[in-house]
Amino acid sequence: MLRAVIFIVSGVAMIAFGGWLVLDDRRLVDAQAEVVRVAKADGGDWKSTVRFTTADGEEVTETLPPSDRKPAQGDRVQVSYRPDNPSAAHFPEDGQNLYLWPGIGLGLVVVGVGSIFWLRRRPR
């Protein structure tokens, strides 16, 4: 019974965390950026340095986190950034998998509730 409660509590926590990630992702702003430089990173990934103008008119040049995407220098690409911290920019498709956490959490809740019903049905 304790395991079932742990599954349910962990699942609810993961659903809440995933909900926070989804809400946080909605605060990101998209911008068109020009690729200034592309360099090889570890593990077959690429580091792209881009230049873009924020919604406030500030010009930002930032190196994005390593990605499997390899644009050419001079390409126009879309980036997502935080309005309060434009240096936290990334390619939109390289963001977190937003529905992974709530999906795992829902699975844990289902396993926890299912195990409670299964334990109650078992003959003693």
NORDA-V280884 format. One record per residue. N is the residue number from 0. RES is the residue in one letter. BURIAL is 1 if it has 24 or more other C-alpha atoms within 12 Angstrom, else 0. Layout:
n | res | burial
N | RES | BURIAL
N | RES | BURIAL
//
This chain:
n | res | burial
0 | M | 0
1 | L | 0
2 | R | 0
3 | A | 0
4 | V | 0
5 | I | 0
6 | F | 1
7 | I | 1
8 | V | 0
9 | S | 1
10 | G | 1
11 | V | 1
12 | A | 0
13 | M | 1
14 | I | 1
15 | A | 0
16 | F | 0
17 | G | 1
18 | G | 0
19 | W | 0
20 | L | 0
21 | V | 0
22 | L | 0
23 | D | 0
24 | D | 1
25 | R | 0
26 | R | 0
27 | L | 1
28 | V | 1
29 | D | 1
30 | A | 1
31 | Q | 1
32 | A | 1
33 | E | 1
34 | V | 1
35 | V | 1
36 | R | 0
37 | V | 1
38 | A | 1
39 | K | 0
40 | A | 0
41 | D | 0
42 | G | 0
43 | G | 0
44 | D | 0
45 | W | 0
46 | K | 1
47 | S | 1
48 | T | 1
49 | V | 1
50 | R | 1
51 | F | 1
52 | T | 1
53 | T | 1
54 | A | 0
55 | D | 0
56 | G | 0
57 | E | 0
58 | E | 0
59 | V | 1
60 | T | 0
61 | E | 1
62 | T | 1
63 | L | 1
64 | P | 1
65 | P | 1
66 | S | 1
67 | D | 0
68 | R | 1
69 | K | 1
70 | P | 1
71 | A | 0
72 | Q | 0
73 | G | 0
74 | D | 0
75 | R | 0
76 | V | 1
77 | Q | 1
78 | V | 1
79 | S | 1
80 | Y | 1
81 | R | 0
82 | P | 1
83 | D | 0
84 | N | 0
85 | P | 1
86 | S | 1
87 | A | 0
88 | A | 1
89 | H | 1
90 | F | 1
91 | P | 1
92 | E | 0
93 | D | 0
94 | G | 1
95 | Q | 0
96 | N | 0
97 | L | 1
98 | Y | 0
99 | L | 0
100 | W | 1
101 | P | 1
102 | G | 0
103 | I | 1
104 | G | 1
105 | L | 1
106 | G | 0
107 | L | 1
108 | V | 1
109 | V | 0
110 | V | 1
111 | G | 1
112 | V | 1
113 | G | 0
114 | S | 0
115 | I | 0
116 | F | 0
117 | W | 0
118 | L | 0
119 | R | 0
120 | R | 0
121 | R | 0
122 | P | 0
123 | R | 0
//
